[in-house]
Amino acid sequence: MTVAAQAAGFSPLTIETKSGAHAFQVEVAADDTTRATGLMYRRTLDADKGMLFDFGRTQPVAMWMQNTYVALDMVFILPDGTVHRVEDHTTPLSTRSIESGVDVRYVLELPAGTADRIGIVRGSKVKHAIIGK
């Protein structure tokens, strides 16, 4: 990881799909304030960046796109890092509830189209220092 990425609060995350391992730099939202704000008000999101939401425990999760200007792919992740489902190409500024469908612990937000591009599907594995802890 570059010094600039560390200074900006990014940490490495890898997604393992059938096409191989794919590296990203993510911000972690692990408290109520950062989870509530998420990627709101951002106008851009680089292809190799994202945000990992840690809800601290396994639970049903609902997300939305209010005040979020960038279309996203939302990856709902089980406690062991296994992808449960992907909501791709979310609609910017929408207040529609996007639900996990089952109890999850994490949600990863990536630029829209990433899931299709690298093949993120149910069963893909996400690795990060906080996942599985």
C-alpha positions in Angstrom: 0.0 0.0 0.0 1.3 3.5 -0.8 2.0 6.0 1.9 -0.7 8.2 0.4 -3.3 5.4 0.7 -2.3 4.7 4.3 -2.6 8.4 5.2 -6.0 8.6 3.6 -7.3 5.8 5.8 -7.2 3.0 3.1 -6.4 -0.6 3.8 -5.9 -3.6 1.4 -8.8 -5.9 0.5 -8.8 -8.9 -1.8 -11.7 -10.5 -3.6 -11.2 -14.0 -4.9 -13.3 -14.9 -7.9 -13.1 -17.6 -10.6 -11.0 -15.1 -12.6 -8.4 -14.8 -9.8 -7.5 -12.5 -6.9 -8.5 -8.8 -7.3 -6.9 -6.1 -5.0 -8.6 -3.0 -3.8 -7.9 -0.2 -1.3 -10.9 0.4 1.0 -12.0 2.7 3.8 -13.5 0.9 6.7 -16.8 2.2 8.2 -17.0 0.4 11.6 -18.9 2.9 13.8 -22.3 4.5 13.7 -21.0 7.8 12.3 -19.0 6.4 9.4 -21.6 3.7 8.6 -24.3 6.5 8.4 -22.2 8.7 6.1 -20.6 6.0 4.0 -19.8 7.3 0.5 -22.4 10.1 0.6 -21.5 13.3 -1.1 -18.6 11.9 -3.1 -18.6 12.7 -6.8 -16.1 10.0 -7.9 -14.8 6.7 -6.8 -11.6 5.2 -8.3 -11.9 1.8 -9.9 -9.6 0.2 -7.2 -11.2 1.9 -4.2 -14.2 1.1 -2.1 -15.7 1.1 1.4 -16.1 -1.9 3.7 -18.9 -1.6 6.3 -18.5 -3.7 9.5 -21.7 -3.9 11.5 -19.9 -5.5 14.5 -22.2 -8.5 14.5 -24.3 -10.7 12.2 -27.6 -9.1 11.5 -30.1 -8.2 8.7 -28.7 -5.2 6.9 -30.5 -2.6 4.7 -28.6 0.1 2.7 -29.7 3.0 0.5 -28.2 5.5 -1.8 -29.5 8.7 -0.3 -27.0 11.6 -1.0 -24.7 9.2 -2.8 -23.8 10.5 -6.3 -21.8 7.5 -7.5 -23.5 4.3 -8.8 -22.2 1.4 -6.7 -22.2 -2.4 -6.5 -23.1 -3.5 -3.0 -21.6 -6.8 -1.9 -23.3 -8.4 1.1 -20.8 -10.6 3.0 -21.2 -13.3 5.7 -18.9 -13.3 8.8 -16.4 -15.7 7.2 -15.9 -13.4 4.2 -18.1 -15.4 1.8 -20.3 -13.3 -0.5 -24.0 -13.9 0.0 -25.3 -11.6 -2.7 -24.5 -8.7 -4.9 -26.7 -5.7 -5.7 -25.1 -4.2 -8.8 -25.5 -0.8 -10.4 -27.4 0.8 -7.6 -29.2 4.1 -8.5 -27.5 7.2 -7.2 -29.6 9.3 -4.8 -32.3 6.6 -4.4 -34.0 6.0 -1.1 -35.0 2.5 -2.0 -34.0 0.0 0.7 -31.4 -2.5 -0.5 -31.6 -5.5 1.8 -29.1 -8.3 2.6 -31.7 -11.0 2.5 -30.0 -12.9 5.3 -27.9 -12.0 8.3 -24.6 -10.6 7.2 -21.8 -8.8 9.0 -20.2 -6.8 6.2 -21.2 -4.8 3.1 -18.6 -3.8 0.5 -19.3 -0.9 -1.8 -17.4 -0.7 -5.0 -17.8 1.3 -8.2 -20.8 0.1 -10.3 -19.8 -2.5 -12.8 -17.0 -4.0 -10.7 -18.9 -7.1 -9.8 -19.6 -7.9 -13.5 -16.0 -7.0 -14.5 -14.2 -9.3 -12.1 -16.9 -11.9 -11.6 -18.1 -11.3 -8.0 -20.9 -13.8 -7.3 -22.4 -15.7 -4.4 -19.6 -17.8 -2.9 -16.8 -15.5 -3.9 -14.4 -14.8 -1.0 -13.5 -11.4 0.5 -10.3 -11.0 2.5 -9.5 -8.1 4.8 -7.8 -7.7 8.2 -11.1 -7.2 10.0 -13.0 -10.0 8.2 -13.4 -13.2 10.3 -12.2 -11.5 13.5 
